Amino acid sequence: MNQIIIYVILSSNNTILVGSDFEGKVLFFFSGGSIGYKGARRSSQTAAAFVIKRVVDKLLELKVLSVVICFKGFNKVRNSIVQNVSKFGIEVSSLVDLTTIPHNGCKPTKRRRL
């Protein structure tokens, strides 16, 4: 295996990292909850650092040389994820943003009838 895709799902309550190959087969799955954190601490910087450490260990076990990182959602740990992956010697070949953006907004409420 030379390259895999890491999907990073960021929310206000959790950070989830899923690794898959280009065919779509899931190779590993780690989250802030699987590390042992509970509540809103699952989305913290420290939880993300521990999750990245486990992901890097798994990548080195699979002998992966480079990764494609796909982000979905907004959180303050986006930059630290990329920095920590590259710090351990794994090349980040590209970054993809899959965050959905509303295009029309909510439907307005109906007029009140008396």
Rosetta silent file (secondary structure, phi, psi, omega in degrees, C-alpha in Angstrom):
SEQUENCE: MNQIIIYVILSSNNTILVGSDFEGKVLFFFSGGSIGYKGARRSSQTAAAFVIKRVVDKLLELKVLSVVICFKGFNKVRNSIVQNVSKFGIEVSSLVDLTTIPHNGCKPTKRRRL
SCORE:     score description
SCORE:     0.000 S_00000001
   1 L     0.000  123.946  179.419    0.000    0.000    0.000 S_00000001
   2 L  -102.217  -34.881 -175.001    1.470    3.296   -1.021 S_00000001
   3 E  -146.297  139.362  175.826   -1.351    5.753   -0.439 S_00000001
   4 E  -133.212  171.554  178.579   -4.640    5.784    1.456 S_00000001
   5 E  -108.277  131.715  174.651   -7.413    8.277    2.176 S_00000001
   6 E  -111.334  116.709  176.014   -8.038    9.557    5.711 S_00000001
   7 E   -92.804  124.244  179.739  -11.512   10.986    6.255 S_00000001
   8 E  -111.610  114.502  179.705  -11.600   13.412    9.196 S_00000001
   9 E  -105.467  113.658 -176.204  -15.101   14.129   10.510 S_00000001
  10 E  -108.565  129.015  173.916  -15.066   17.104   12.859 S_00000001
  11 L  -134.232 -179.537  179.827  -18.001   18.090   15.031 S_00000001
  12 L   -76.821  -12.488 -178.064  -18.463   20.069   18.192 S_00000001
  13 L  -116.261  -13.049 -175.603  -18.590   16.839   20.229 S_00000001
  14 L  -158.005  158.510  173.203  -16.198   14.402   18.569 S_00000001
  15 E  -124.404  120.564 -175.960  -13.295   13.930   16.169 S_00000001
  16 E  -120.434  131.657  176.429  -13.491   10.807   13.975 S_00000001
  17 E  -121.418  125.807  179.935  -10.753    9.537   11.643 S_00000001
  18 E  -122.829  126.714  177.890  -11.488    6.790    9.123 S_00000001
  19 E  -105.927  131.472  179.239   -8.785    5.338    6.903 S_00000001
  20 E  -142.499  160.557  174.819   -9.680    3.640    3.632 S_00000001
  21 L   -87.429 -177.844 -175.569   -8.025    2.647    0.401 S_00000001
  22 L   -74.140  -10.893  175.483   -9.038    4.023   -2.983 S_00000001
  23 L   -86.443  -11.830  178.968  -11.523    1.189   -3.515 S_00000001
  24 L   101.290    3.393  179.107  -13.486    2.271   -0.414 S_00000001
  25 L   -77.359  127.342 -179.380  -12.482   -0.547    1.955 S_00000001
  26 E   -76.746  126.360 -179.288  -12.202    0.717    5.526 S_00000001
  27 E   -99.452  -35.424  177.121   -8.807   -0.129    7.020 S_00000001
  28 E  -155.760  163.087 -177.271   -9.108    1.537   10.425 S_00000001
  29 E  -149.139  120.227  177.761  -11.430    3.715   12.485 S_00000001
  30 E  -134.051  148.289  177.196  -10.472    5.855   15.482 S_00000001
  31 E  -145.591  171.761  177.398  -12.343    8.563   17.383 S_00000001
  32 H   -64.455  -30.359  177.249  -12.024   10.627   20.521 S_00000001
  33 H   -73.142  -32.167  179.084  -14.440    8.251   22.236 S_00000001
  34 H   -72.947  -18.746  175.736  -12.391    5.170   21.351 S_00000001
  35 H   -74.758  -31.360 -179.687   -9.396    6.752   23.114 S_00000001
  36 L   126.441   -0.314  178.416  -11.405    6.947   26.341 S_00000001
  37 L   -79.824  150.636  178.768  -12.587   10.545   26.469 S_00000001
  38 L  -125.086  152.907  176.251  -16.193   11.310   27.305 S_00000001
  39 H    71.246 -147.300 -175.994  -18.435   14.281   26.521 S_00000001
  40 H   -72.959  -12.696  178.082  -17.140   17.395   24.799 S_00000001
  41 H   -67.228  -15.863  178.932  -13.504   16.460   25.599 S_00000001
  42 H   -64.751  -24.222 -178.919  -13.651   14.056   22.634 S_00000001
  43 H  -100.423   12.526 -176.462  -13.265   17.020   20.277 S_00000001
  44 L   -80.432  170.856  179.222  -10.367   18.649   22.162 S_00000001
  45 H   -63.586  -40.750 -177.661   -6.797   19.156   20.945 S_00000001
  46 H   -68.177  -39.262  177.159   -5.413   16.460   23.263 S_00000001
  47 H   -63.438  -41.122  178.275   -7.944   13.875   22.109 S_00000001
  48 H   -64.501  -36.511  178.908   -7.074   14.650   18.491 S_00000001
  49 H   -65.645  -40.833  177.937   -3.359   14.259   19.277 S_00000001
  50 H   -67.980  -37.380  178.001   -3.922   10.798   20.774 S_00000001
  51 H   -65.250  -42.960  179.027   -6.110    9.785   17.825 S_00000001
  52 H   -63.081  -37.857  178.544   -3.434   10.950   15.370 S_00000001
  53 H   -61.832  -42.601  177.813   -0.795    8.946   17.274 S_00000001
  54 H   -66.765  -38.945  178.866   -2.884    5.783   16.878 S_00000001
  55 H   -64.237  -43.260 -179.376   -3.515    6.549   13.201 S_00000001
  56 H   -65.244  -39.324  176.416    0.199    7.083   12.533 S_00000001
  57 H   -60.642  -41.161  178.900    1.037    3.796   14.286 S_00000001
  58 H   -68.312  -38.211  178.544   -1.465    2.021   12.058 S_00000001
  59 H   -65.404  -40.288  177.993   -0.100    3.753    8.937 S_00000001
  60 H   -68.134  -32.802  176.084    3.448    2.699    9.789 S_00000001
  61 H   -66.595  -36.575  178.834    2.212   -0.843   10.380 S_00000001
  62 L   -84.282   -2.971  179.633    0.599   -0.828    6.914 S_00000001
  63 L    59.939   49.423  179.521    3.791    0.732    5.404 S_00000001
  64 L   -89.065  133.802 -179.193    1.949    3.721    3.949 S_00000001
  65 L   -93.866  -37.726 -178.705    4.122    6.407    2.367 S_00000001
  66 E  -144.946  157.253 -177.785    1.597    9.190    1.699 S_00000001
  67 E  -132.282  156.838  169.803   -1.994   10.040    2.538 S_00000001
  68 E  -111.061  125.545 -177.737   -4.856   12.129    1.187 S_00000001
  69 E  -107.193  125.286  178.571   -6.749   13.901    3.985 S_00000001
  70 E  -114.075  120.716 -179.203  -10.432   14.755    3.494 S_00000001
  71 E   -99.059  143.847  171.845  -12.035   17.068    6.067 S_00000001
  72 E  -138.933  114.519 -179.964  -15.733   17.336    6.820 S_00000001
  73 L   108.785  172.014 -178.615  -16.869   19.923    9.357 S_00000001
  74 L  -117.521  135.187  176.405  -15.330   22.804   11.247 S_00000001
  75 L  -164.743  164.797 -176.704  -13.207   22.540   14.366 S_00000001
  76 L   -80.314   -5.335 -175.869  -10.067   24.059   15.798 S_00000001
  77 L   -95.174    6.847 -178.080   -8.012   20.866   15.368 S_00000001
  78 H   -57.939  -50.535 -176.971   -7.838   20.964   11.545 S_00000001
  79 H   -68.290  -37.201 -177.637   -4.341   22.421   11.362 S_00000001
  80 H   -68.796  -28.522  177.941   -2.952   20.266   14.155 S_00000001
  81 H   -65.310  -46.967 -179.943   -4.076   17.074   12.392 S_00000001
  82 H   -65.305  -41.704 -179.789   -2.091   17.915    9.256 S_00000001
  83 H   -64.963  -41.856 -178.469    0.943   19.033   11.279 S_00000001
  84 H   -69.586  -36.662  178.562    0.971   15.909   13.450 S_00000001
  85 H   -65.979  -43.721 -179.210    0.673   13.541   10.479 S_00000001
  86 H   -73.507  -24.851  178.805    3.545   15.221    8.644 S_00000001
  87 H   -65.587  -32.421 -178.762    5.603   15.426   11.855 S_00000001
  88 L   -85.761    7.413  172.804    5.739   11.622   12.056 S_00000001
  89 L    93.766   13.127  178.186    7.218   11.351    8.551 S_00000001
  90 L  -102.797  129.119 -176.043    4.128   10.602    6.474 S_00000001
  91 E   -78.343  131.892  174.506    3.670   12.773    3.387 S_00000001
  92 E   -95.743  105.180 -173.774    0.339   14.573    2.979 S_00000001
  93 E   -77.691  -34.898  176.892   -0.152   14.575   -0.790 S_00000001
  94 E  -157.805  156.469  176.540   -3.390   16.582   -0.869 S_00000001
  95 E  -117.698  133.431 -178.212   -6.075   18.120    1.331 S_00000001
  96 E  -126.425  135.521  177.635   -9.745   17.968    0.369 S_00000001
  97 E  -105.723  116.794 -178.856  -12.615   19.854    2.019 S_00000001
  98 L  -108.009   17.007 -177.279  -15.932   17.964    1.930 S_00000001
  99 L   -66.816  129.520  179.819  -17.840   20.310    4.244 S_00000001
 100 L   -78.467  143.829 -179.202  -21.402   20.842    3.074 S_00000001
 101 L  -124.126  126.483  178.080  -22.574   24.418    2.614 S_00000001
 102 L   -65.980  137.737 -174.436  -26.280   25.352    2.627 S_00000001
 103 L  -106.795  -14.864 -177.474  -27.216   26.946   -0.678 S_00000001
 104 L  -134.172  -11.526  179.326  -30.719   28.304   -0.066 S_00000001
 105 L    81.051 -172.453 -178.579  -31.255   28.524    3.677 S_00000001
 106 L   -82.678  156.004  177.301  -34.319   27.637    5.710 S_00000001
 107 L   -76.662  133.496 -179.679  -37.872   27.975    4.487 S_00000001
 108 L   -67.199  153.566 -179.729  -39.586   31.067    5.959 S_00000001
 109 L   -69.627  153.493  179.577  -42.461   30.537    8.365 S_00000001
 110 L   -72.712  157.675  178.745  -46.028   30.767    7.053 S_00000001
 111 L   -69.376  139.150 -178.015  -48.117   33.854    7.617 S_00000001
 112 L   -72.362  133.685  178.353  -50.197   33.717   10.791 S_00000001
 113 L  -106.529  135.049  178.788  -53.922   33.234   10.246 S_00000001
 114 L  -113.417    0.000    0.000  -56.481   34.628   12.683 S_00000001
